[in-house]
Amino acid sequence: MTPLRHQVKRVSETNGLTIKQIVNMCECSRSHFYKVLDGQRAPSKNLQIKLMEVLEIGEEEFALLMQTSKASENKKSKSDIHKQKNTWFNITSNTFSSITLSSYAMWLLGFTCILACTYYLYASRSDNKQENIELTTGFATKFIKDVTIPDGSPIPINTRFVKTWRVQNIGTVPWKEKHLKRMTPQDPNLCFSRDSIPLPTVESGEIVDISIEFTTPRYPGTCRTDWKMVDNNGNLTFPDKQGLYSIVHVVEENL
């Protein structure tokens, strides 16, 4: 409440006058009267005289009330503008935050979908590549079982043993002039064997037993050797497949 409005209210309460009566005494409209009280509009000379009579004050005191009322109104206007700016800023910030979070969620979802599709395509192409190799070359094999020395068998140190695998040619062409090549380097701590052995001709659909003689090392431990089929030039017949392998535990005591 401005000082001028406060002064009018005091006079109204003291003299038992209503605001409507005071407005009529000032001979002006109600809206104009309140704008003058709130410092939003300068009073006419006639209104100034009427207000001075109602308030029973002099010209200097009236001028001071008008000045303080106008200053109070300006301060209120600036405060309202500041509140409006803060409200707009908060609304804008909240809206921007919502848009940012939504955009990030959409981006993350899209990125996840791209990764999933990429993995699916890669896996599909890998499977197709393996199938195409086998269909093009006609070579395919199937491991059936360990005939002798199952994986993990205990074998005494410095002992000879024969490992036999049973496999089947499930391809469309026979295995001719093939060898089984040792892929594990020779090492004193591993089982010793030949580097490769020739394989007999195996027709399509035929089952064959492949045997290799090993000698365990002089010290206990685990011995694993890996083997793959190659041609006369050393090219792998099944480059993308797991080859045959032997795993034994070399122990000190006799079986």
DAKAWO-V227982 format. One record per pair of residues at least 12 apart in sequence whose ideal C-beta (glycine too) atoms are under 6 Angstrom apart, sorted by the first residue. I is the first residue (numbers start at 0). J is the second residue. Records with the same first field share a line. If there is no record, write none. Layout:
I = J, J
//
This chain:
1 = 37, 38, 68, 71
2 = 64, 67, 68
3 = 36, 64, 68
4 = 36
6 = 54
10 = 54
21 = 53
24 = 53
25 = 46, 49
27 = 46
37 = 72
38 = 68, 69, 72
39 = 72
129 = 239
137 = 170, 171, 172
138 = 170, 236
139 = 169, 170
140 = 166
141 = 167, 169
142 = 166
143 = 165, 167
144 = 165
146 = 163, 165, 208
147 = 163
148 = 160, 162
150 = 246
152 = 247
153 = 248, 250
154 = 215, 247, 249
155 = 253
156 = 215, 217, 249, 251
157 = 217
158 = 215
159 = 214
160 = 213
161 = 210, 212
162 = 211, 245
163 = 208, 210
164 = 209, 243
165 = 208
167 = 206
168 = 201, 203, 205
171 = 203
173 = 200, 202
174 = 201
175 = 200
176 = 231
177 = 198, 228
178 = 195, 197, 229
179 = 196, 198, 226, 228
180 = 195, 227, 229
181 = 194, 226
182 = 225, 227
183 = 224, 225
188 = 216
189 = 222
190 = 213, 215, 222, 224
191 = 214
192 = 211, 213
215 = 249
219 = 249, 250, 251
220 = 249
221 = 248
222 = 247, 249
223 = 246
224 = 245
225 = 242, 244
226 = 242, 243
227 = 242
//
